[in-house]
């Protein structure tokens, strides 16, 4: 899409002006020139009066008129008339439309169904902009820029639309074009007449007024002087008619000279205009239009559909103030008619909109606000989270916890019920739900959470689905979030983890001890400084002397965690086995950078080919150098700890949840003092997710990557920038244990949760934010364990409202047998993905995802009339309520009536035409020489000196 940014440039008709215009500010110079002119005239008058005795009065006047014509031509030459083609720059008026795309705009207001139907807030806005023709009507007068804003610091440009009408200059050009086409069909005589008439009209309209006054003054003066000359001669006229002929001839000669200058000059006007166009003064705009250079017309349906799609809610917060500040900073240098904001007013992050409104008022930019949603205080209860262990053992009891959150329902009792159902049977049918338990709880205040724990007995091997439901309350405005699901896999085997390290770092030691104590995990270790042998003992199930050499050796592990491992010690067979294990066998690899051996990945060495394959596994890009630099390890020597700043992906990543509640987990990371170093990388690879940045303030190329992850084929690789997670123990020892236990399971998830021996269905997170796109990956094999190669794979998607859709997965070009696709979690609730394993119609691969609304948006979903009306009023704008469907309130007419045309015009002085200068000097020289030659000839014929 091309967006109009600069002015439209139009060429104005050529204009003449004197280069001696500065003399108008010098009265002394004008007086001196006038005296010289009078003296010359007096001298010539006396000279020709002396000659009058030998010739008739008319003949004498003719000679004087010729000399006067020379004087006029010299005066014109002294005036130095220049021709310029000026440009007029048109800065079109702009209308800025800001649309809130935070998740609160996805709400359907139950109390407004009579007027708004079942449409969500964002759908009402989208209908107004597209079906309600707001963009189309604004585009008749303004350039329209539509931005969306939510949790990001900067608003996103969703569309730019040019003015949809022809201006006067364009209409004139069109009329001239049709006139030229019609005249081409007329007769030659008529065409010549039209061209001559057109030339005269151009001369009449474009010749400077001073030249016309000079022509008229020359004729009047000539007639007056001729009359005085003849009247005072006192001689008997032998041929009075001939005298009058000479007098008239003497009057017309200088006038004809002046007129000839004009006609000859404008006979070359096309060449002059062509020169001006070459120098940059053409009619073309200085840039393409926002419509891609098309002629003005209605906005295409494709562009409107794209605009509508961009308005879907997706942000976890509302930064109205930041959006206004950014738009003002970007657009205030242009003529802005006004800003129109569609929002529910749920400002919950960023700068105060009223503070930004002062800047808008100072710039005389009104802000018109359309308030969306209901102003009634919302009453609701929801399941904010449902936590269940991913894997348990047959002999273990376990518990699941539902977190209940309410708004405007404090101290109301509610029943929370848990149901269980077995996984799909061999016949492909799911068993009926079985009631497990019910607990009653008193709801807390607004935003307060209440945990409800259910303790469950040991179960046999299998996969179990649990559903927790809330009792339906009559005054619950949004009952769709009263249910949540979770799956628990009861497995007979332990998760097997291999810890590989070049030295006994603190992270290595604490993680080894943690895994060894956890009976759900079997841990083997490979420590380069402590190979197996007499007297060597570690808290591990097995101590390895070397890295596994084959795929079969690696296949018994679900995850490999490498702490600053020396990859150069692996031979080609070991590297190939590791890559295949991750790529094809769903292996989970965690790599922790360190100051000793990670640096080898940046240098060229004898193991260059093997290291290149290892680098491909990493989700980050390393700088490549011939030798190691000391600056690479300096980042580990900071004397000040810097925070680990989680990104949005990090806040949603399950292995970074230090607490069951998302808000409490984020607060814990905020409290964490931080780490003292990291390994510098160039950035994350395309497609990788950055979970955290290192919070150093001296980063010159953006915040350094500290945690990142990516899918590599069917497996997953997680990168940590340093081995300092043991510092979490200072905050809470449980935080360190949760981090490493969840990280190992997250990395090994593909192997742990395989529903079919011939396939696996993988998602990044099972708990996503409402409006987020969920990436889905499938790894499929044939009965012979070869990669399954087909054109596409269809996954059945069951949505929260009960609708069933298909998600098409397309082949991953880099990895045969792996298929990728995504879907939009547009509804709050549980999504279930099901894929039939190829060739086995009753063997299902299933995955469950839950979409939740962020706490910030849930707590600020009510329309804030006080804030929005103050925002509009402080800038001279208008506040409109569009809660029940903007079209019903005449929003389009009200907005278009308030946004006046703010188009500005600027005249830019053009350069003097060199063609005109040559033409002007040549013509004057010809006129002067012609007049002098004619006078000389007539004087010789009259036998005068």
Secondary structure, 3 states (H helix, E strand, C coil): CCCCCCCEEEECCCEEEECCHHHHHCHHHHHHHHHHHHHHHHHHHHHHHHHHHHCCHHHHHHHHHHHHHHHHHHHHHHHCEEEECCEEEEECCEEEEEEECEHHHHCCCHHHHHHHCCCCHHHHHHHHHCCCCHHHHHCCCCEEEEEEECCCCCCEEEEEECCCCCCHHHHHHHHHHHHHHHHCCCCHHHHHHHHHHHHHHHHHHHCCHHHHHHHHHHHHHHHHHHHHHHHHHCCCCCCHHHHHHHHHHHHHHHHHHHHHHHHHHHCCHHHHHHHHHHHHHCCCCCCCCCCCCCCCCCCCHHHHHHHHHHCCCCECCCCHHHHHHHHHHHHCCCCEEEEEEEECCCCCCCCCHHHHHHHHHHCCCCEEEEECCCCCCCCEEEEEEEECCCEEECCCCEEEEEEEEEECCCCCEEEEEEEEEECCCCCCCCCCCEEEEEEEEECCCCCCEEEEEEEECCCCCEEEEEEEEECCCCCCCCHHHCEEEEEEEEECCCEEEEEEECCCCHHHHHHHHHHHHCCCEEEEEEECCCCCCCCCCCCCCEECCCCCCCHHHHCCCCEEEEECCCHHHCCHHHHHHHHHHHHHCCCEEEEECCCCCHHHHHECCCCHHHHHHHHHHCCEECCCECCCCHHHHHCCCCCCCECEEECHHHHHCHHHCCCCCHHHHHHHHHHCCCECCCCCCCEECCCCEEEEEECCCCCCCCCEEEEEEEEECCEEEEEECCCCHHHHHHCCHHHHHHHHHHHHHHHCHHHHCCCECCEEEEECCCEEECCCEEEEEEEEECCCCCECCCCEEEEEEECCCCCEEEEEEEECCCCCCEEEEEEECCCCEEEEEEEECCCCCCCEEEEEEEEECCHHHHHCCCCCHHHHHHHHHCCCCCEEECCCCHHHHCHHHHHHHHCCCCCEEEEECCCECHHHHHHHHHHHHHHHHHHHHHHHHHHHHCCCC
